[in-house]
Amino acid sequence: MTKDTHTRAIPIRIPPERWKRFEETAGARNRSAVINNFIAWHNREPGAEFPERPPAPPVEDGGAD
């Protein structure tokens, strides 16, 4: 018997390095929520908000003073 609380897995193709970075910034246990929020926003579902992005990494100073 399948749980009603789970949705079926849908495979998508994402380059491995992009997925790794996404896991680092979203958190391994939060990836589905971020993707779901994006799709709801993209589909213009009522109340859906664009997912918040993580802060940008610091820019390295090239030493040009």
N, C-alpha and C positions, 0 to 999 in steps of 0.2 A: 504494500500500500504506500502511495506517495503522499508526503506531507503537503497540505494545502498552503503552507507558509513559504514554500520554496518555489522559485521560478526555474525553468529549465535553463541549462547552460547554453550560451550561444557563442560559438567560436568566432573570433575576429583576428585579423592578421595585424600585428604590431611589431615593428622592429625590436629585437631583444634589448638593445641599449635604451630605447625610448621607454619600454616597459619597466626596465630596471630603475630608471630615473623616476618614473611615475610611482613605483612602489616606494622609493625612498622619500618622495615628497608627500604622497597621499597616505602612506602607511599600508602595510600588507593587508590589514583587516578593513580598510576603508575604501579600497579601489572601486568596488561595485557601487557603493553609495555615490562616489564622485561621478562615475560614468552614468548612473541612473539620473542624477540631478542634471547633468549636461543634456541628456536625451529629453528629459521632461521640458527643460528650458527651450531646447531646439524645436520641439514639437508645439511650443506655445501653450503648454498646459496651464490652466488657471493656478495661480499661486507659485508656479515654478520660478526659481531664481537661478541665475548663472552661478555655478560653483565658484567659490573663492579660490584664487590661486595662491600658492605659497609665496613667501617673499622671494624676491630676486636674490641670487647669490651675490656676494660682494664683488665689485669690480677690482681686479688686481691692478695695482699701480705699476706702470711700466718704468718708473724711476725717472720720468722726465720732469725735472724741476727747473 
